[in-house]
């Protein structure tokens, strides 16, 4: 299964980024082969619509699940339309979240916020 996680650095020691749409990078991780690929988030500098653009990046990489601390409603709609499951991260440790996902310990992300729409989320 392929999962996507927003991260602050291109490293397996990186922390999970609080912002899905404005994260600098995404980790695409294959839970079966343990292969990891880091993608630059081209939406990070967008004036608007970063969440939608970021969601399309995730969809284009044919992942099965997205692990993120939070997600805006526009991005969530794109993710859900592609039949990608949304899971809430448990902390900012990449390894902890991958392990928790593999062990079936992550809960689905139910709280979708309205989005920050140009406010950067900070």
Backbone as XML, in Angstrom:
<?xml version="1.0"?>
<chain id="A" units="angstrom">
  <residue number="1" name="UNK">
    <atom name="N" x="0.840" y="-1.182" z="0.000"/>
    <atom name="CA" x="0.000" y="0.000" z="0.000"/>
    <atom name="C" x="0.882" y="1.241" z="0.000"/>
  </residue>
  <residue number="2" name="UNK">
    <atom name="N" x="0.504" y="2.232" z="-0.777"/>
    <atom name="CA" x="1.258" y="3.488" z="-0.818"/>
    <atom name="C" x="0.555" y="4.535" z="0.032"/>
  </residue>
  <residue number="3" name="UNK">
    <atom name="N" x="1.353" y="5.187" z="0.893"/>
    <atom name="CA" x="0.822" y="6.255" z="1.731"/>
    <atom name="C" x="1.580" y="7.549" z="1.450"/>
  </residue>
  <residue number="4" name="UNK">
    <atom name="N" x="0.916" y="8.665" z="1.691"/>
    <atom name="CA" x="1.531" y="9.984" z="1.549"/>
    <atom name="C" x="1.478" y="10.679" z="2.899"/>
  </residue>
  <residue number="5" name="UNK">
    <atom name="N" x="2.567" y="11.408" z="3.215"/>
    <atom name="CA" x="2.650" y="12.148" z="4.473"/>
    <atom name="C" x="3.327" y="13.488" z="4.191"/>
  </residue>
  <residue number="6" name="UNK">
    <atom name="N" x="2.745" y="14.611" z="4.642"/>
    <atom name="CA" x="3.431" y="15.901" z="4.495"/>
    <atom name="C" x="4.589" y="15.977" z="5.487"/>
  </residue>
  <residue number="7" name="UNK">
    <atom name="N" x="5.780" y="16.335" z="4.994"/>
    <atom name="CA" x="6.970" y="16.372" z="5.849"/>
    <atom name="C" x="7.751" y="17.669" z="5.659"/>
  </residue>
  <residue number="8" name="UNK">
    <atom name="N" x="8.556" y="17.999" z="6.678"/>
    <atom name="CA" x="9.327" y="19.241" z="6.665"/>
    <atom name="C" x="10.670" y="19.127" z="5.958"/>
  </residue>
  <residue number="9" name="UNK">
    <atom name="N" x="11.187" y="17.902" z="5.790"/>
    <atom name="CA" x="12.476" y="17.683" z="5.146"/>
    <atom name="C" x="12.437" y="16.414" z="4.311"/>
  </residue>
  <residue number="10" name="UNK">
    <atom name="N" x="13.421" y="16.287" z="3.417"/>
    <atom name="CA" x="13.543" y="15.077" z="2.596"/>
    <atom name="C" x="14.395" y="14.053" z="3.334"/>
  </residue>
  <residue number="11" name="UNK">
    <atom name="N" x="13.845" y="13.529" z="4.421"/>
    <atom name="CA" x="14.576" y="12.582" z="5.258"/>
    <atom name="C" x="13.577" y="11.731" z="6.030"/>
  </residue>
  <residue number="12" name="UNK">
    <atom name="N" x="13.933" y="10.468" z="6.270"/>
    <atom name="CA" x="13.064" y="9.608" z="7.073"/>
    <atom name="C" x="13.077" y="10.039" z="8.543"/>
  </residue>
  <residue number="13" name="UNK">
    <atom name="N" x="13.981" y="10.945" z="8.901"/>
    <atom name="CA" x="14.000" y="11.496" z="10.258"/>
    <atom name="C" x="13.230" y="12.812" z="10.339"/>
  </residue>
  <residue number="14" name="UNK">
    <atom name="N" x="12.651" y="13.221" z="9.230"/>
    <atom name="CA" x="11.911" y="14.485" z="9.179"/>
    <atom name="C" x="10.684" y="14.415" z="10.079"/>
  </residue>
  <residue number="15" name="UNK">
    <atom name="N" x="10.200" y="15.597" z="10.445"/>
    <atom name="CA" x="8.961" y="15.651" z="11.210"/>
    <atom name="C" x="7.781" y="15.821" z="10.251"/>
  </residue>
  <residue number="16" name="UNK">
    <atom name="N" x="6.625" y="15.386" z="10.705"/>
    <atom name="CA" x="5.392" y="15.555" z="9.946"/>
    <atom name="C" x="5.042" y="17.039" z="9.961"/>
  </residue>
  <residue number="17" name="UNK">
    <atom name="N" x="4.698" y="17.575" z="8.811"/>
    <atom name="CA" x="4.344" y="18.996" z="8.708"/>
    <atom name="C" x="2.890" y="19.210" z="9.136"/>
  </residue>
  <residue number="18" name="UNK">
    <atom name="N" x="2.644" y="20.285" z="9.879"/>
    <atom name="CA" x="1.288" y="20.614" z="10.332"/>
    <atom name="C" x="0.354" y="20.962" z="9.184"/>
  </residue>
  <residue number="19" name="UNK">
    <atom name="N" x="0.900" y="21.497" z="8.116"/>
    <atom name="CA" x="0.079" y="21.972" z="7.010"/>
    <atom name="C" x="0.156" y="21.019" z="5.825"/>
  </residue>
  <residue number="20" name="UNK">
    <atom name="N" x="-0.977" y="20.483" z="5.418"/>
    <atom name="CA" x="-0.996" y="19.596" z="4.260"/>
    <atom name="C" x="-0.705" y="20.368" z="2.968"/>
  </residue>
  <residue number="21" name="UNK">
    <atom name="N" x="-1.432" y="21.438" z="2.720"/>
    <atom name="CA" x="-1.311" y="22.178" z="1.461"/>
    <atom name="C" x="-0.033" y="22.970" z="1.322"/>
  </residue>
  <residue number="22" name="UNK">
    <atom name="N" x="0.546" y="23.394" z="2.428"/>
    <atom name="CA" x="1.743" y="24.244" z="2.389"/>
    <atom name="C" x="3.002" y="23.533" z="2.878"/>
  </residue>
  <residue number="23" name="UNK">
    <atom name="N" x="2.948" y="22.226" z="2.966"/>
    <atom name="CA" x="4.135" y="21.471" z="3.368"/>
    <atom name="C" x="5.227" y="21.614" z="2.309"/>
  </residue>
  <residue number="24" name="UNK">
    <atom name="N" x="6.496" y="21.629" z="2.692"/>
    <atom name="CA" x="7.544" y="21.718" z="1.675"/>
    <atom name="C" x="7.656" y="20.450" z="0.819"/>
  </residue>
  <residue number="25" name="UNK">
    <atom name="N" x="7.388" y="19.278" z="1.450"/>
    <atom name="CA" x="7.587" y="18.006" z="0.755"/>
    <atom name="C" x="6.512" y="16.997" z="1.154"/>
  </residue>
  <residue number="26" name="UNK">
    <atom name="N" x="6.384" y="15.987" z="0.320"/>
    <atom name="CA" x="5.552" y="14.825" z="0.652"/>
    <atom name="C" x="6.428" y="13.593" z="0.604"/>
  </residue>
  <residue number="27" name="UNK">
    <atom name="N" x="6.239" y="12.726" z="1.577"/>
    <atom name="CA" x="6.842" y="11.409" z="1.513"/>
    <atom name="C" x="5.796" y="10.482" z="0.911"/>
  </residue>
  <residue number="28" name="UNK">
    <atom name="N" x="6.171" y="9.773" z="-0.140"/>
    <atom name="CA" x="5.342" y="8.700" z="-0.681"/>
    <atom name="C" x="6.043" y="7.421" z="-0.241"/>
  </residue>
  <residue number="29" name="UNK">
    <atom name="N" x="5.377" y="6.649" z="0.592"/>
    <atom name="CA" x="5.993" y="5.478" z="1.209"/>
    <atom name="C" x="5.196" y="4.229" z="0.867"/>
  </residue>
  <residue number="30" name="UNK">
    <atom name="N" x="5.887" y="3.204" z="0.405"/>
    <atom name="CA" x="5.270" y="1.925" z="0.081"/>
    <atom name="C" x="5.444" y="1.003" z="1.276"/>
  </residue>
  <residue number="31" name="UNK">
    <atom name="N" x="4.339" y="0.649" z="1.920"/>
    <atom name="CA" x="4.412" y="-0.150" z="3.146"/>
    <atom name="C" x="4.818" y="-1.601" z="2.875"/>
  </residue>
  <residue number="32" name="UNK">
    <atom name="N" x="4.720" y="-2.047" z="1.634"/>
    <atom name="CA" x="5.096" y="-3.427" z="1.312"/>
    <atom name="C" x="6.580" y="-3.536" z="0.962"/>
  </residue>
  <residue number="33" name="UNK">
    <atom name="N" x="7.090" y="-2.595" z="0.169"/>
    <atom name="CA" x="8.499" y="-2.666" z="-0.252"/>
    <atom name="C" x="9.411" y="-1.796" z="0.619"/>
  </residue>
  <residue number="34" name="UNK">
    <atom name="N" x="8.817" y="-0.962" z="1.483"/>
    <atom name="CA" x="9.544" y="-0.004" z="2.317"/>
    <atom name="C" x="10.300" y="1.033" z="1.491"/>
  </residue>
  <residue number="35" name="UNK">
    <atom name="N" x="9.894" y="1.220" z="0.242"/>
    <atom name="CA" x="10.517" y="2.246" z="-0.603"/>
    <atom name="C" x="9.911" y="3.603" z="-0.270"/>
  </residue>
  <residue number="36" name="UNK">
    <atom name="N" x="10.774" y="4.622" z="-0.282"/>
    <atom name="CA" x="10.301" y="5.976" z="-0.008"/>
    <atom name="C" x="10.784" y="6.930" z="-1.091"/>
  </residue>
  <residue number="37" name="UNK">
    <atom name="N" x="9.900" y="7.843" z="-1.450"/>
    <atom name="CA" x="10.203" y="8.873" z="-2.433"/>
    <atom name="C" x="9.734" y="10.195" z="-1.837"/>
  </residue>
  <residue number="38" name="UNK">
    <atom name="N" x="10.584" y="11.208" z="-1.923"/>
    <atom name="CA" x="10.205" y="12.532" z="-1.447"/>
    <atom name="C" x="9.893" y="13.419" z="-2.638"/>
  </residue>
  <residue number="39" name="UNK">
    <atom name="N" x="8.753" y="14.084" z="-2.587"/>
    <atom name="CA" x="8.325" y="14.976" z="-3.656"/>
    <atom name="C" x="8.319" y="16.412" z="-3.167"/>
  </residue>
  <residue number="40" name="UNK">
    <atom name="N" x="8.772" y="17.337" z="-4.012"/>
    <atom name="CA" x="8.620" y="18.754" z="-3.709"/>
    <atom name="C" x="7.147" y="19.111" z="-3.864"/>
  </residue>
  <residue number="41" name="UNK">
    <atom name="N" x="6.651" y="19.947" z="-2.979"/>
    <atom name="CA" x="5.272" y="20.418" z="-3.085"/>
    <atom name="C" x="5.261" y="21.700" z="-3.899"/>
  </residue>
  <residue number="42" name="UNK">
    <atom name="N" x="4.853" y="21.605" z="-5.143"/>
    <atom name="CA" x="4.828" y="22.783" z="-6.024"/>
    <atom name="C" x="3.767" y="23.787" z="-5.596"/>
  </residue>
  <residue number="43" name="UNK">
    <atom name="N" x="2.833" y="23.381" z="-4.746"/>
    <atom name="CA" x="1.756" y="24.275" z="-4.317"/>
    <atom name="C" x="2.160" y="25.158" z="-3.140"/>
  </residue>
  <residue number="44" name="UNK">
    <atom name="N" x="3.332" y="24.912" z="-2.556"/>
    <atom name="CA" x="3.725" y="25.605" z="-1.328"/>
    <atom name="C" x="3.711" y="27.128" z="-1.471"/>
  </residue>
  <residue number="45" name="UNK">
    <atom name="N" x="4.050" y="27.649" z="-2.634"/>
    <atom name="CA" x="4.111" y="29.098" z="-2.823"/>
    <atom name="C" x="2.875" y="29.664" z="-3.522"/>
  </residue>
  <residue number="46" name="UNK">
    <atom name="N" x="1.850" y="28.861" z="-3.694"/>
    <atom name="CA" x="0.646" y="29.310" z="-4.395"/>
    <atom name="C" x="-0.045" y="30.442" z="-3.645"/>
  </residue>
  <residue number="47" name="UNK">
    <atom name="N" x="-0.580" y="31.373" z="-4.403"/>
    <atom name="CA" x="-1.354" y="32.459" z="-3.799"/>
    <atom name="C" x="-2.633" y="31.909" z="-3.161"/>
  </residue>
  <residue number="48" name="UNK">
    <atom name="N" x="-3.246" y="30.983" z="-3.851"/>
    <atom name="CA" x="-4.472" y="30.369" z="-3.343"/>
    <atom name="C" x="-4.610" y="28.982" z="-3.927"/>
  </residue>
  <residue number="49" name="UNK">
    <atom name="N" x="-5.485" y="28.194" z="-3.342"/>
    <atom name="CA" x="-5.739" y="26.857" z="-3.848"/>
    <atom name="C" x="-4.622" y="25.862" z="-3.599"/>
  </residue>
  <residue number="50" name="UNK">
    <atom name="N" x="-3.770" y="26.146" z="-2.610"/>
    <atom name="CA" x="-2.635" y="25.250" z="-2.338"/>
    <atom name="C" x="-3.111" y="23.850" z="-1.966"/>
  </residue>
  <residue number="51" name="UNK">
    <atom name="N" x="-4.180" y="23.776" z="-1.175"/>
    <atom name="CA" x="-4.684" y="22.476" z="-0.748"/>
    <atom name="C" x="-5.143" y="21.627" z="-1.909"/>
  </residue>
  <residue number="52" name="UNK">
    <atom name="N" x="-5.850" y="22.245" z="-2.845"/>
    <atom name="CA" x="-6.349" y="21.510" z="-4.015"/>
    <atom name="C" x="-5.180" y="21.042" z="-4.874"/>
  </residue>
  <residue number="53" name="UNK">
    <atom name="N" x="-4.213" y="21.923" z="-5.112"/>
    <atom name="CA" x="-3.038" y="21.544" z="-5.912"/>
    <atom name="C" x="-2.240" y="20.435" z="-5.220"/>
  </residue>
  <residue number="54" name="UNK">
    <atom name="N" x="-2.078" y="20.556" z="-3.909"/>
    <atom name="CA" x="-1.349" y="19.543" z="-3.147"/>
    <atom name="C" x="-2.092" y="18.207" z="-3.192"/>
  </residue>
  <residue number="55" name="UNK">
    <atom name="N" x="-3.405" y="18.259" z="-3.056"/>
    <atom name="CA" x="-4.207" y="17.036" z="-3.110"/>
    <atom name="C" x="-4.060" y="16.357" z="-4.467"/>
  </residue>
  <residue number="56" name="UNK">
    <atom name="N" x="-4.005" y="17.145" z="-5.526"/>
    <atom name="CA" x="-3.856" y="16.568" z="-6.867"/>
    <atom name="C" x="-2.496" y="15.872" z="-6.998"/>
  </residue>
  <residue number="57" name="UNK">
    <atom name="N" x="-1.464" y="16.425" z="-6.378"/>
    <atom name="CA" x="-0.149" y="15.784" z="-6.370"/>
    <atom name="C" x="-0.236" y="14.410" z="-5.716"/>
  </residue>
  <residue number="58" name="UNK">
    <atom name="N" x="-0.928" y="14.337" z="-4.602"/>
    <atom name="CA" x="-1.099" y="13.072" z="-3.893"/>
    <atom name="C" x="-1.874" y="12.087" z="-4.764"/>
  </residue>
  <residue number="59" name="UNK">
    <atom name="N" x="-2.960" y="12.545" z="-5.357"/>
    <atom name="CA" x="-3.779" y="11.689" z="-6.228"/>
    <atom name="C" x="-2.951" y="11.178" z="-7.409"/>
  </residue>
  <residue number="60" name="UNK">
    <atom name="N" x="-2.178" y="12.074" z="-8.033"/>
    <atom name="CA" x="-1.367" y="11.706" z="-9.205"/>
    <atom name="C" x="-0.330" y="10.626" z="-8.888"/>
  </residue>
  <residue number="61" name="UNK">
    <atom name="N" x="0.044" y="10.519" z="-7.615"/>
    <atom name="CA" x="1.034" y="9.517" z="-7.217"/>
    <atom name="C" x="0.394" y="8.202" z="-6.775"/>
  </residue>
  <residue number="62" name="UNK">
    <atom name="N" x="-0.895" y="8.091" z="-7.021"/>
    <atom name="CA" x="-1.638" y="6.838" z="-6.829"/>
    <atom name="C" x="-1.442" y="6.221" z="-5.442"/>
  </residue>
  <residue number="63" name="UNK">
    <atom name="N" x="-1.594" y="7.058" z="-4.432"/>
    <atom name="CA" x="-1.497" y="6.551" z="-3.069"/>
    <atom name="C" x="-2.853" y="6.009" z="-2.621"/>
  </residue>
  <residue number="64" name="UNK">
    <atom name="N" x="-2.818" y="5.172" z="-1.587"/>
    <atom name="CA" x="-4.038" y="4.584" z="-1.045"/>
    <atom name="C" x="-4.507" y="5.304" z="0.210"/>
  </residue>
  <residue number="65" name="UNK">
    <atom name="N" x="-3.564" y="5.993" z="0.883"/>
    <atom name="CA" x="-3.902" y="6.661" z="2.135"/>
    <atom name="C" x="-3.039" y="7.899" z="2.322"/>
  </residue>
  <residue number="66" name="UNK">
    <atom name="N" x="-3.622" y="8.896" z="2.984"/>
    <atom name="CA" x="-2.919" y="10.119" z="3.340"/>
    <atom name="C" x="-2.920" y="10.217" z="4.857"/>
  </residue>
  <residue number="67" name="UNK">
    <atom name="N" x="-1.729" y="10.389" z="5.436"/>
    <atom name="CA" x="-1.575" y="10.576" z="6.876"/>
    <atom name="C" x="-1.206" y="12.035" z="7.091"/>
  </residue>
  <residue number="68" name="UNK">
    <atom name="N" x="-2.047" y="12.780" z="7.803"/>
    <atom name="CA" x="-1.818" y="14.209" z="7.990"/>
    <atom name="C" x="-2.467" y="14.676" z="9.291"/>
  </residue>
  <residue number="69" name="UNK">
    <atom name="N" x="-1.904" y="15.716" z="9.926"/>
    <atom name="CA" x="-2.517" y="16.225" z="11.157"/>
    <atom name="C" x="-3.859" y="16.902" z="10.904"/>
  </residue>
  <residue number="70" name="UNK">
    <atom name="N" x="-3.980" y="17.549" z="9.738"/>
    <atom name="CA" x="-5.232" y="18.248" z="9.410"/>
    <atom name="C" x="-5.318" y="18.427" z="7.901"/>
  </residue>
  <residue number="71" name="UNK">
    <atom name="N" x="-6.528" y="18.715" z="7.452"/>
    <atom name="CA" x="-6.756" y="18.864" z="6.021"/>
    <atom name="C" x="-7.948" y="19.785" z="5.809"/>
  </residue>
  <residue number="72" name="UNK">
    <atom name="N" x="-7.819" y="20.688" z="4.854"/>
    <atom name="CA" x="-8.914" y="21.594" z="4.523"/>
    <atom name="C" x="-9.970" y="20.897" z="3.684"/>
  </residue>
  <residue number="73" name="UNK">
    <atom name="N" x="-11.185" y="21.474" z="3.680"/>
    <atom name="CA" x="-12.294" y="20.795" z="3.022"/>
    <atom name="C" x="-12.115" y="20.661" z="1.511"/>
  </residue>
  <residue number="74" name="UNK">
    <atom name="N" x="-11.525" y="21.654" z="0.844"/>
    <atom name="CA" x="-11.342" y="21.544" z="-0.610"/>
    <atom name="C" x="-10.361" y="20.428" z="-0.959"/>
  </residue>
  <residue number="75" name="UNK">
    <atom name="N" x="-9.270" y="20.354" z="-0.221"/>
    <atom name="CA" x="-8.291" y="19.281" z="-0.433"/>
    <atom name="C" x="-8.911" y="17.927" z="-0.095"/>
  </residue>
  <residue number="76" name="UNK">
    <atom name="N" x="-9.657" y="17.870" z="1.010"/>
    <atom name="CA" x="-10.282" y="16.612" z="1.432"/>
    <atom name="C" x="-11.247" y="16.089" z="0.371"/>
  </residue>
  <residue number="77" name="UNK">
    <atom name="N" x="-11.971" y="16.999" z="-0.291"/>
    <atom name="CA" x="-12.898" y="16.578" z="-1.346"/>
    <atom name="C" x="-12.151" y="15.906" z="-2.495"/>
  </residue>
  <residue number="78" name="UNK">
    <atom name="N" x="-11.008" y="16.479" z="-2.886"/>
    <atom name="CA" x="-10.197" y="15.899" z="-3.967"/>
    <atom name="C" x="-9.671" y="14.526" z="-3.541"/>
  </residue>
  <residue number="79" name="UNK">
    <atom name="N" x="-9.176" y="14.438" z="-2.319"/>
    <atom name="CA" x="-8.622" y="13.183" z="-1.788"/>
    <atom name="C" x="-9.707" y="12.104" z="-1.736"/>
  </residue>
  <residue number="80" name="UNK">
    <atom name="N" x="-10.860" y="12.459" z="-1.172"/>
    <atom name="CA" x="-11.938" y="11.473" z="-1.019"/>
    <atom name="C" x="-12.512" y="11.052" z="-2.377"/>
  </residue>
  <residue number="81" name="UNK">
    <atom name="N" x="-12.571" y="11.983" z="-3.332"/>
    <atom name="CA" x="-13.083" y="11.650" z="-4.664"/>
    <atom name="C" x="-12.198" y="10.608" z="-5.356"/>
  </residue>
  <residue number="82" name="UNK">
    <atom name="N" x="-10.925" y="10.549" z="-4.967"/>
    <atom name="CA" x="-9.981" y="9.584" z="-5.546"/>
    <atom name="C" x="-9.942" y="8.285" z="-4.723"/>
  </residue>
  <residue number="83" name="UNK">
    <atom name="N" x="-10.878" y="8.156" z="-3.773"/>
    <atom name="CA" x="-10.948" y="6.967" z="-2.916"/>
    <atom name="C" x="-9.676" y="6.745" z="-2.101"/>
  </residue>
  <residue number="84" name="UNK">
    <atom name="N" x="-9.074" y="7.844" z="-1.662"/>
    <atom name="CA" x="-7.897" y="7.789" z="-0.793"/>
    <atom name="C" x="-8.388" y="8.003" z="0.640"/>
  </residue>
  <residue number="85" name="UNK">
    <atom name="N" x="-7.983" y="7.111" z="1.536"/>
    <atom name="CA" x="-8.377" y="7.218" z="2.941"/>
    <atom name="C" x="-7.545" y="8.304" z="3.629"/>
  </residue>
  <residue number="86" name="UNK">
    <atom name="N" x="-8.186" y="9.080" z="4.489"/>
    <atom name="CA" x="-7.518" y="10.131" z="5.262"/>
    <atom name="C" x="-7.359" y="9.670" z="6.714"/>
  </residue>
  <residue number="87" name="UNK">
    <atom name="N" x="-6.118" y="9.670" z="7.192"/>
    <atom name="CA" x="-5.849" y="9.269" z="8.574"/>
    <atom name="C" x="-5.192" y="10.420" z="9.321"/>
  </residue>
  <residue number="88" name="UNK">
    <atom name="N" x="-5.514" y="10.522" z="10.605"/>
    <atom name="CA" x="-4.944" y="11.573" z="11.457"/>
    <atom name="C" x="-3.633" y="11.076" z="12.071"/>
  </residue>
  <residue number="89" name="UNK">
    <atom name="N" x="-2.579" y="11.872" z="11.918"/>
    <atom name="CA" x="-1.293" y="11.521" z="12.522"/>
    <atom name="C" x="-1.396" y="11.625" z="14.044"/>
  </residue>
  <residue number="90" name="UNK">
    <atom name="N" x="-0.525" y="10.883" z="14.732"/>
    <atom name="CA" x="-0.569" y="10.845" z="16.200"/>
    <atom name="C" x="0.430" y="11.804" z="16.850"/>
  </residue>
  <residue number="91" name="UNK">
    <atom name="N" x="1.488" y="12.145" z="16.115"/>
    <atom name="CA" x="2.500" y="13.086" z="16.621"/>
    <atom name="C" x="3.309" y="13.564" z="15.415"/>
  </residue>
  <residue number="92" name="UNK">
    <atom name="N" x="4.455" y="14.193" z="15.633"/>
    <atom name="CA" x="5.212" y="14.702" z="14.480"/>
    <atom name="C" x="6.346" y="13.771" z="14.043"/>
  </residue>
  <residue number="93" name="UNK">
    <atom name="N" x="6.391" y="12.542" z="14.578"/>
    <atom name="CA" x="7.419" y="11.577" z="14.193"/>
    <atom name="C" x="6.966" y="10.768" z="12.979"/>
  </residue>
  <residue number="94" name="UNK">
    <atom name="N" x="7.735" y="10.859" z="11.914"/>
    <atom name="CA" x="7.422" y="10.115" z="10.694"/>
    <atom name="C" x="7.376" y="8.618" z="10.975"/>
  </residue>
  <residue number="95" name="UNK">
    <atom name="N" x="8.404" y="8.106" z="11.658"/>
    <atom name="CA" x="8.479" y="6.670" z="11.958"/>
    <atom name="C" x="7.301" y="6.216" z="12.820"/>
  </residue>
  <residue number="96" name="UNK">
    <atom name="N" x="6.966" y="6.982" z="13.859"/>
    <atom name="CA" x="5.844" y="6.607" z="14.736"/>
    <atom name="C" x="4.555" y="6.483" z="13.935"/>
  </residue>
  <residue number="97" name="UNK">
    <atom name="N" x="4.331" y="7.409" z="13.014"/>
    <atom name="CA" x="3.092" y="7.401" z="12.238"/>
    <atom name="C" x="3.051" y="6.255" z="11.231"/>
  </residue>
  <residue number="98" name="UNK">
    <atom name="N" x="4.175" y="5.961" z="10.603"/>
    <atom name="CA" x="4.221" y="4.820" z="9.675"/>
    <atom name="C" x="3.983" y="3.529" z="10.448"/>
  </residue>
  <residue number="99" name="UNK">
    <atom name="N" x="4.641" y="3.393" z="11.607"/>
    <atom name="CA" x="4.456" y="2.193" z="12.435"/>
    <atom name="C" x="2.999" y="2.075" z="12.889"/>
  </residue>
  <residue number="100" name="UNK">
    <atom name="N" x="2.413" y="3.167" z="13.354"/>
    <atom name="CA" x="1.023" y="3.149" z="13.822"/>
    <atom name="C" x="0.076" y="2.787" z="12.675"/>
  </residue>
  <residue number="101" name="UNK">
    <atom name="N" x="0.353" y="3.311" z="11.474"/>
    <atom name="CA" x="-0.473" y="2.974" z="10.312"/>
    <atom name="C" x="-0.376" y="1.479" z="10.012"/>
  </residue>
  <residue number="102" name="UNK">
    <atom name="N" x="0.840" y="0.962" z="9.982"/>
    <atom name="CA" x="1.051" y="-0.467" z="9.693"/>
    <atom name="C" x="0.386" y="-1.375" z="10.728"/>
  </residue>
  <residue number="103" name="UNK">
    <atom name="N" x="0.291" y="-0.879" z="11.960"/>
    <atom name="CA" x="-0.318" y="-1.659" z="13.036"/>
    <atom name="C" x="-1.821" y="-1.416" z="13.159"/>
  </residue>
  <residue number="104" name="UNK">
    <atom name="N" x="-2.377" y="-0.584" z="12.252"/>
    <atom name="CA" x="-3.815" y="-0.304" z="12.287"/>
    <atom name="C" x="-4.240" y="0.568" z="13.451"/>
  </residue>
  <residue number="105" name="UNK">
    <atom name="N" x="-3.329" y="1.400" z="13.965"/>
    <atom name="CA" x="-3.615" y="2.203" z="15.158"/>
    <atom name="C" x="-3.978" y="3.657" z="14.868"/>
  </residue>
  <residue number="106" name="UNK">
    <atom name="N" x="-3.947" y="4.069" z="13.602"/>
    <atom name="CA" x="-4.336" y="5.451" z="13.285"/>
    <atom name="C" x="-5.835" y="5.523" z="13.056"/>
  </residue>
  <residue number="107" name="UNK">
    <atom name="N" x="-6.439" y="6.601" z="13.544"/>
    <atom name="CA" x="-7.870" y="6.788" z="13.304"/>
    <atom name="C" x="-8.076" y="7.614" z="12.042"/>
  </residue>
  <residue number="108" name="UNK">
    <atom name="N" x="-9.247" y="7.460" z="11.450"/>
    <atom name="CA" x="-9.586" y="8.256" z="10.276"/>
    <atom name="C" x="-9.678" y="9.724" z="10.685"/>
  </residue>
  <residue number="109" name="UNK">
    <atom name="N" x="-9.272" y="10.599" z="9.787"/>
    <atom name="CA" x="-9.359" y="12.041" z="10.036"/>
    <atom name="C" x="-10.789" y="12.476" z="9.741"/>
  </residue>
  <residue number="110" name="UNK">
    <atom name="N" x="-11.527" y="12.773" z="10.798"/>
    <atom name="CA" x="-12.939" y="13.152" z="10.654"/>
    <atom name="C" x="-13.131" y="14.662" z="10.661"/>
  </residue>
  <residue number="111" name="UNK">
    <atom name="N" x="-12.244" y="15.372" z="11.378"/>
    <atom name="CA" x="-12.388" y="16.826" z="11.508"/>
    <atom name="C" x="-11.708" y="17.522" z="10.341"/>
  </residue>
  <residue number="112" name="UNK">
    <atom name="N" x="-12.496" y="17.939" z="9.376"/>
    <atom name="CA" x="-11.981" y="18.654" z="8.208"/>
    <atom name="C" x="-12.274" y="20.134" z="8.431"/>
  </residue>
  <residue number="113" name="UNK">
    <atom name="N" x="-11.234" y="20.963" z="8.377"/>
    <atom name="CA" x="-11.456" y="22.398" z="8.608"/>
    <atom name="C" x="-11.821" y="23.106" z="7.302"/>
  </residue>
  <residue number="114" name="UNK">
    <atom name="N" x="-12.309" y="24.324" z="7.431"/>
    <atom name="CA" x="-12.787" y="25.070" z="6.276"/>
    <atom name="C" x="-11.673" y="25.497" z="5.334"/>
  </residue>
  <residue number="115" name="UNK">
    <atom name="N" x="-10.427" y="25.394" z="5.777"/>
    <atom name="CA" x="-9.305" y="25.853" z="4.950"/>
    <atom name="C" x="-8.901" y="27.243" z="5.387"/>
  </residue>
  <residue number="116" name="UNK">
    <atom name="N" x="-7.704" y="27.622" z="5.014"/>
    <atom name="CA" x="-7.194" y="28.915" z="5.464"/>
    <atom name="C" x="-7.261" y="29.977" z="4.369"/>
  </residue>
  <residue number="117" name="UNK">
    <atom name="N" x="-7.529" y="29.555" z="3.146"/>
    <atom name="CA" x="-7.818" y="30.463" z="2.036"/>
    <atom name="C" x="-6.981" y="31.742" z="2.028"/>
  </residue>
  <residue number="118" name="UNK">
    <atom name="N" x="-5.680" y="31.551" z="1.772"/>
    <atom name="CA" x="-4.795" y="32.696" z="1.638"/>
    <atom name="C" x="-4.201" y="33.195" z="2.933"/>
  </residue>
  <residue number="119" name="UNK">
    <atom name="N" x="-4.542" y="32.551" z="4.031"/>
    <atom name="CA" x="-4.023" y="32.999" z="5.318"/>
    <atom name="C" x="-2.808" y="32.214" z="5.771"/>
  </residue>
  <residue number="120" name="UNK">
    <atom name="N" x="-2.434" y="31.210" z="5.011"/>
    <atom name="CA" x="-1.211" y="30.467" z="5.307"/>
    <atom name="C" x="-1.291" y="29.504" z="6.459"/>
  </residue>
  <residue number="121" name="UNK">
    <atom name="N" x="-2.377" y="29.540" z="7.215"/>
    <atom name="CA" x="-2.578" y="28.580" z="8.289"/>
    <atom name="C" x="-1.672" y="28.749" z="9.488"/>
  </residue>
  <residue number="122" name="UNK">
    <atom name="N" x="-1.081" y="29.874" z="9.642"/>
    <atom name="CA" x="-0.152" y="30.042" z="10.772"/>
    <atom name="C" x="-0.655" y="31.103" z="11.728"/>
  </residue>
</chain>
